Amino acid sequence: MSKNTLTQLAIFVENRTGRLAEICKALGDHGVNIYGFSIADTEDYGIFRLICKRYQLAHQVLKESGFTVRENEVICVRVPHQPGGLAGVLSSFSKAEINVEYLYAIADTLIIFNLDNNEKSVELLRKCGIEIIRQEDL
């Protein structure tokens, strides 16, 4: 993991009553705090994406609870809290030909980005003066 990225957990979840509650209870029972999340669903299943400081423990707990879990690196930035703040960050990515595969907010102006080139993105964000949130910052 790069020091400028966060590890995101993606959990594949059957789309049925109580499954999200089971995930959150298992993590809570082991002292894992969720900092942010996103869910994308279809009729039969969903992908529950989580950001948490203790991602290794979270991964282990979820695997032991029978969930399919995948890790990937994402970038978290503090977007300027002003009209057009997110547009400015997205325009910077576009001009640098960096594709945003998806994004979601986790708190206030903290936005998670899944990008096709993390190294190039970090360099660009630093040049633009955009704050990058690291795993140890959580």
Backbone torsions as a table, in degrees:
resi	resn	phi	psi	omega
1	MET	NA	135.7	175.8
2	SER	-73.0	149.4	178.5
3	LYS	-68.9	-10.8	-178.9
4	ASN	-103.8	10.9	179.4
5	THR	-123.5	167.1	171.9
6	LEU	-113.1	152.8	172.9
7	THR	-93.8	123.6	177.7
8	GLN	-102.2	139.8	173.0
9	LEU	-101.4	133.0	174.2
10	ALA	-114.2	118.7	-177.1
11	ILE	-110.1	127.3	177.3
12	PHE	-86.1	124.3	-170.3
13	VAL	-128.3	131.8	171.7
14	GLU	-62.8	140.9	179.5
15	ASN	-84.4	79.7	177.4
16	ARG	-145.9	157.0	-175.5
17	THR	-54.4	130.1	172.0
18	GLY	93.0	-11.5	-175.9
19	ARG	-66.0	-42.3	177.8
20	LEU	-64.7	-38.6	177.6
21	ALA	-61.8	-38.8	178.4
22	GLU	-62.3	-43.5	179.1
23	ILE	-61.2	-51.8	-176.6
24	CYS	-64.4	-37.1	178.1
25	LYS	-66.6	-45.0	179.7
26	ALA	-58.2	-44.6	179.5
27	LEU	-67.1	-45.3	179.6
28	GLY	-61.2	-40.0	178.9
29	ASP	-62.1	-21.8	-180.0
30	HIS	-107.1	13.9	174.4
31	GLY	75.2	21.8	179.3
32	VAL	-94.2	122.2	178.7
33	ASN	-96.5	131.9	178.5
34	ILE	-89.8	123.0	179.4
35	TYR	-89.1	-29.6	-180.0
36	GLY	-167.2	160.2	-178.5
37	PHE	-158.4	164.7	174.7
38	SER	-148.0	149.4	174.5
39	ILE	-134.3	135.2	173.6
40	ALA	-121.6	131.2	-175.9
41	ASP	-129.8	159.1	170.2
42	THR	-122.7	-171.7	-179.4
43	GLU	-64.5	-34.7	-172.4
44	ASP	-104.5	-25.5	-176.5
45	TYR	-151.5	169.0	176.5
46	GLY	-137.8	164.8	172.5
47	ILE	-117.0	115.2	-179.1
48	PHE	-100.5	108.1	-179.1
49	ARG	-96.2	131.8	-176.0
50	LEU	-125.8	145.1	169.3
51	ILE	-118.0	123.8	176.7
52	CYS	-149.2	150.5	-177.6
53	LYS	-65.4	-43.8	-176.0
54	ARG	-93.9	57.9	-173.0
55	TYR	-65.2	-30.6	179.4
56	GLN	-64.6	-46.1	178.0
57	LEU	-64.0	-43.4	179.4
58	ALA	-58.1	-45.1	179.5
59	HIS	-59.4	-47.6	-179.1
60	GLN	-61.1	-47.6	-178.9
61	VAL	-60.3	-44.2	-177.9
62	LEU	-68.6	-41.1	177.0
63	LYS	-61.5	-44.7	179.6
64	GLU	-65.7	-22.7	178.2
65	SER	-88.5	3.3	174.4
66	GLY	91.5	12.7	179.7
67	PHE	-93.0	149.5	173.1
68	THR	-87.7	121.3	-174.3
69	VAL	-127.1	138.9	176.0
70	ARG	-128.2	142.8	176.0
71	GLU	-105.2	143.9	168.2
72	ASN	-151.5	159.3	-176.8
73	GLU	-90.1	133.2	177.4
74	VAL	-130.8	165.8	178.0
75	ILE	-111.6	135.1	177.1
76	CYS	-115.6	127.2	-179.9
77	VAL	-129.3	153.2	172.6
78	ARG	-92.4	105.1	-178.7
79	VAL	-76.6	139.4	178.2
80	PRO	-53.9	130.0	-176.6
81	HIS	-86.3	76.9	-178.5
82	GLN	-159.3	159.1	177.0
83	PRO	-56.4	129.6	179.9
84	GLY	86.6	0.3	-178.8
85	GLY	-59.5	-48.6	178.9
86	LEU	-67.9	-38.7	178.3
87	ALA	-59.0	-38.5	179.3
88	GLY	-64.3	-43.4	178.5
89	VAL	-64.8	-45.2	-179.6
90	LEU	-64.1	-38.1	177.6
91	SER	-63.8	-38.5	177.3
92	SER	-61.5	-44.2	177.6
93	PHE	-61.7	-45.1	-178.4
94	SER	-60.3	-47.0	-179.9
95	LYS	-62.4	-31.6	179.4
96	ALA	-88.5	6.0	-179.3
97	GLU	56.9	42.5	175.0
98	ILE	-103.7	123.2	-178.3
99	ASN	-85.0	129.2	173.4
100	VAL	-90.0	111.2	-179.1
101	GLU	-77.0	-40.1	170.3
102	TYR	-164.6	164.9	176.5
103	LEU	-150.3	157.2	174.0
104	TYR	-158.2	152.1	178.9
105	ALA	-85.7	143.5	175.8
106	ILE	-114.4	-27.7	178.6
107	ALA	-169.7	135.9	176.0
108	ASP	46.1	-111.3	-179.1
109	THR	-110.6	20.7	176.4
110	LEU	-85.8	123.5	-177.5
111	ILE	-121.8	133.5	174.9
112	ILE	-92.1	132.3	176.9
113	PHE	-121.7	130.6	168.0
114	ASN	-103.4	115.2	-171.1
115	LEU	-121.9	162.2	-179.1
116	ASP	-85.3	-6.7	179.0
117	ASN	-151.2	91.2	-176.4
118	ASN	-64.3	-41.7	-177.7
119	GLU	-62.8	-47.7	178.6
120	LYS	-62.8	-38.4	-179.8
121	SER	-65.0	-43.5	179.3
122	VAL	-62.0	-45.1	179.1
123	GLU	-59.5	-45.0	179.8
124	LEU	-63.3	-46.1	-178.8
125	LEU	-61.8	-40.7	177.5
126	ARG	-62.3	-43.6	178.4
127	LYS	-61.9	-32.6	-179.3
128	CYS	-84.7	-3.7	179.5
129	GLY	75.1	24.3	-179.6
130	ILE	-90.6	128.9	-179.2
131	GLU	-70.9	130.5	177.4
132	ILE	-104.3	129.1	179.3
133	ILE	-93.5	127.0	-177.9
134	ARG	-101.1	166.5	-179.2
135	GLN	-54.0	-43.7	-177.9
136	GLU	-72.3	-11.4	177.3
137	ASP	-80.3	-15.7	-178.0
138	LEU	-67.1	NA	NA
